[in-house]
């Protein structure tokens, strides 16, 4: 599990999101972040089901982009609180999620091609 690069991407993204919990002051942001953390955890633990892992990572990334956009609107338009470095954690976690999904897809392609080769070898 830990030897795959996508697991490391997902673990770092999960760590960034958990670190954000103490810096959010708006209830709806915290709820959306909690759902994203749940999706990250599911994606991290579903390493045996690659396509499900990839889908949950992409869904979590889309949710994080929405959270980041919502935070940016509040910060720039409504004159929110002072800028904090944790404000960019959802964007970084979303990038890591997309990188993990890309690595999961490449793993799946390798597994499918090797399965195809094994199947053709058995037919001979």
C-alpha positions as CSV (number, residue, x, y, z in Angstrom):
1,X,0.0,0.0,0.0
2,X,2.6,2.6,1.0
3,X,5.0,1.8,-1.7
4,X,2.7,3.3,-4.4
5,X,3.2,7.0,-5.1
6,X,-0.6,7.7,-5.2
7,X,-0.9,6.5,-1.6
8,X,1.7,9.1,-0.6
9,X,-0.1,11.8,-2.6
10,X,-3.4,10.9,-0.9
11,X,-1.8,10.7,2.6
12,X,-0.2,14.2,2.2
13,X,-3.5,15.6,1.0
14,X,-5.3,14.1,3.9
15,X,-2.7,15.6,6.3
16,X,-3.2,19.0,4.8
17,X,-7.0,18.8,5.2
18,X,-6.8,17.6,8.8
19,X,-4.5,20.5,9.6
20,X,-7.1,22.9,8.2
21,X,-9.8,21.9,10.7
22,X,-8.4,24.2,13.4
23,X,-8.3,27.2,11.1
24,X,-11.8,27.3,9.7
25,X,-14.3,29.5,11.5
26,X,-17.3,29.1,9.2
27,X,-19.6,26.1,9.9
28,X,-20.4,25.3,6.3
29,X,-16.7,25.3,5.3
30,X,-16.1,22.9,8.2
31,X,-18.9,20.6,7.1
32,X,-17.6,20.6,3.4
33,X,-14.1,20.0,4.7
34,X,-15.3,17.1,6.8
35,X,-16.9,15.5,3.8
36,X,-13.7,16.0,1.8
37,X,-11.7,14.4,4.6
38,X,-14.0,11.4,4.6
39,X,-13.6,11.1,0.8
40,X,-9.8,11.3,1.2
41,X,-9.8,8.6,3.8
42,X,-12.0,6.3,1.7
43,X,-9.7,6.9,-1.3
44,X,-6.6,6.2,0.9
45,X,-8.0,3.0,2.2
46,X,-9.5,1.7,-1.0
47,X,-6.2,0.7,-2.5
48,X,-7.4,-2.7,-3.6
49,X,-10.1,-1.2,-5.8
50,X,-8.2,1.1,-8.1
51,X,-11.1,2.5,-10.1
52,X,-13.2,3.3,-7.0
53,X,-10.1,4.9,-5.4
54,X,-9.6,7.0,-8.5
55,X,-13.2,8.2,-8.6
56,X,-13.2,9.1,-4.9
57,X,-10.0,11.0,-5.3
58,X,-11.4,13.0,-8.2
59,X,-14.7,13.7,-6.4
60,X,-12.7,14.9,-3.3
61,X,-10.6,17.1,-5.6
62,X,-13.7,18.7,-7.1
63,X,-15.1,19.3,-3.7
64,X,-11.8,20.9,-2.6
65,X,-11.8,23.2,-5.7
66,X,-15.3,24.3,-4.7
67,X,-14.2,24.9,-1.2
68,X,-11.2,26.9,-2.4
69,X,-13.3,29.0,-4.7
70,X,-15.8,29.7,-1.9
71,X,-13.0,30.7,0.4
72,X,-11.6,33.0,-2.2
73,X,-14.9,34.7,-2.8
74,X,-15.3,35.3,0.9
75,X,-11.8,36.6,1.2
76,X,-11.7,38.9,-1.8
77,X,-15.3,40.0,-2.2
78,X,-16.6,40.2,1.3
79,X,-13.4,41.3,2.9
80,X,-12.7,38.3,5.0
81,X,-10.1,37.8,7.7
82,X,-6.4,38.2,7.2
83,X,-4.7,35.7,4.8
84,X,-3.5,32.5,6.4
85,X,-1.2,29.9,4.8
86,X,-3.8,27.2,5.4
87,X,-6.1,29.0,3.0
88,X,-4.2,27.4,0.1
89,X,-4.3,23.9,1.6
90,X,-7.5,22.9,-0.4
91,X,-5.9,23.9,-3.7
92,X,-2.7,21.9,-2.9
93,X,-4.7,18.9,-1.8
94,X,-6.8,19.0,-5.0
95,X,-3.6,19.0,-7.1
96,X,-2.3,16.1,-5.1
97,X,-5.6,14.3,-5.6
98,X,-5.4,14.8,-9.4
99,X,-1.8,13.5,-9.4
100,X,-3.0,10.5,-7.4
101,X,-5.8,9.8,-9.8
102,X,-3.4,10.0,-12.7
103,X,-1.0,7.5,-11.0
104,X,-3.9,5.2,-10.2
105,X,-5.0,5.3,-13.8
106,X,-1.5,4.4,-15.0
107,X,-1.4,1.5,-12.6
108,X,-4.7,0.3,-13.8
109,X,-3.5,0.5,-17.4
110,X,-0.4,-1.6,-16.5
111,X,-2.5,-4.2,-14.7
112,X,-5.0,-4.5,-17.7
113,X,-2.2,-4.8,-20.2
114,X,-0.4,-7.5,-18.2
115,X,-3.7,-9.3,-17.7
116,X,-4.3,-9.2,-21.5
117,X,-0.9,-10.5,-22.2
118,X,-1.3,-13.4,-19.7
119,X,-4.7,-14.3,-21.2
120,X,-3.2,-14.4,-24.7
121,X,-0.3,-16.5,-23.5
122,X,-2.7,-19.1,-22.0
123,X,-4.6,-19.4,-25.3
124,X,-1.5,-20.6,-27.1
